[in-house]
Every structure is written in C-alpha cells, then in structure tokens.
Amino acid sequence: MAILNARDTISGQDGTAFATINGENIEMFYVKKLEAKIEKDKTEIKTLGRRGTQHKTTGWKGTGTMTIFYVTSRFRKMMIDYVDKGEDTYFSIKVTNDDSASGAGRQVVILKDVNLDSVIMAALDTDSTALEEEVAFTFDGIELNTIFTELS
C-alpha cells in the first residue's frame, strides 16, 4: 500500500510565476495565490432504452483567479488600453511548482491566451496592512511542460 509522506507534499510558497506580455517576460513576484482550472462543457443526452440522462463532453473553458499584492499598475494599464483604444491584451502565464524538499519534484504549467476579466482600478483600506486585489481571468490554451514525479 502506498503512503504519502508529509515531506513529499508541495509547499505553496515554493514556486514562480512569469507572464509573457507583448513579448516581455515579467516575474510575477507579487502573486499571493493563483488558481486556474478547466471545466468541461457537457450536453445532456437522453436515448431510447435508458431511463437515465447521459452526458457528452462538447468542449471546455479555462478560468482562474490571482490574488496579488497591490503593487503593480501593469494590469490597470492593460484595462485602460482596452477602455481608451479597444486594445485587448492576451498573454501567457508560466507557473512552476518547485519544492526541493518534495520527492515529487517540479511541475511547469503554461496558461495560454490569458485575458483579464476584471481589475481593481483604485483601492484604499484603513484596516489593511497590505493591500491586495483579486484578478479574475480566462485562458484559451494550456501546456503541461514538466510533470511531477509519481511517488510510490
């Protein structure tokens, strides 16, 4: 029976995120939390001879959120470019999990054609010691460049 050793779990702090925006590679050191997921689109199908409803996958959509420290104006500038000029920016984000203490090794995922849904344009908060913002996005492609080592 396989057992997961605690030392092989992945620390959420041990990793990096880089965005490639208009050909420029930018370290996203201000990311506090990033999650991206793929959800399948499914159609319900009823057929003769079955009382139950079956499901057929017909596509997918990629969505995500980033919680970032409020220390960059880059995303606000991108939104203003869209508002003022109609220029919508698509970019990629490369996320690396790399906990050297884990036997699972590293994983590298590239989110392609990332497009921002919403950005906080201005913020103040007298109760906050560090301003944060949550940025929602979609993505239209994905690569799994490096995979975790299978643990046994």
N, C-alpha and C positions, 0 to 999 in steps of 0.2 A: 504494500500500500504506500503510495507516495505521500510525503508530508511536506508542506510548505514551511520552510524555516523563516522566522521573522526577519533575519538578516537579508533574505532574498526579496523582500517586498521593496517597492520602488519609492524612494523619497520624492515627494512632490517639489522639493526645492532644488534637486539636482538635475538641472537641465537648462536648455536655452531655447529662445525663440528669436528667429530672424525674419524680417519682412523684406521682400524684394518689391519695391515700389518705383515704377518708371526706371527700371534698370539699376537702382541704387539699393545696396544691401544694408539694412538697418538693424542693429541689435535692439531687440525689444526688452531691454533691461527693466523697464517699468511695469512689466506684466506681473500681476499678483496671482491671477488664476486664469487659465484658458481651457475651455472645453469646446470640442467640436464633435458633432455626431451626424450620422447618416440615418435617415428614416426612409423606409421603403414606402412607396405609394402602392396600395393594393386595391383591387376591384373585387367586389363580392360577386360570386358566380353561383347560380342555382342550376342544377342539372337534373334531368329525369333519373329516377331510381335512387336518389339520395334526398333525405329529408333535411339534412344539414346544409348550411351555406359554406361553400368553399371559397378560398381566396387565391387570387392570381396576382403576382407582383407585376406591376406595369411601369415602374420607374423608381426614382429615388430623389431625395433632396438633402442637401448638406446645410446645416445651420450650426451656429456657435455663438458663444459669448466670451468676452475677455473682461476681467476686472483689472483695471490698470490704475496705477497711481497717477494723479492729475498733474503730470509734469511735462507733458508734450503737447504741442499745438498742431502737430502734423495732421491728425485726423480732423481737427476743426478746419484746417486749411483745405483739406480734401472736400469737406462738405461745402465750404464756401465756394470752391471752384465749381461744384455742381450747381449751387444756387445761382451764382452770378453768370456762369458761362455755359452751363449744361454739360460740363465735362465730368463724367462719372469715372472714377478710378477703380480698376480691378488690379489686384496684386496677389502675391503668394506669401504664405507663412510657413516656415520650416520649424517644426517643433521637435526637439531632441530630448528624450528622457535618458539620462546617463548617470545612474547611481553606481559609482565604482565599488561600493560595498556589497552590491547585489550580484548574485551569480547569474541573474537574468540578462546582464549586460545592458546594451543600449537599444533604443528604438528611435527611428527617424521617420517622421510623417511630414509630407508636404501638402498643404491645403492650397489648391489652385483656384484662380479666378475668384478670390475673396472680394466681397463687396459689402461695404458697411450699410447697416440698416438705420442706425441712429447714433448720434454723438451728442454728448452734453456740450453746449456751446459756452456756458459760463456757470461757475459754481462758487458758492460760499457756504460755510457751515461752521458756526461758532462752537459746536460740540465735537468737531473732528480735529484730531491731532495731525492727520494726514488725509488730504482729500483723495478720494477715489472716484472712478467712474466706471460704469458698466457699458460696454460697447457690444451691440448685437451685430451679427454678420451672417451672410450666406456664403457658400462656396460651391463651385460647379465641377470640381475635379479633385482627385486625391492620388497621392503616391505613397506607398509604404516602402521606403528605400532600405531601411535596416530593421530587422525584426529581433525581438527578444529571443534569447537562447531558451529552449524548452528545458525546464527544470525536471529532475527526476527524483 
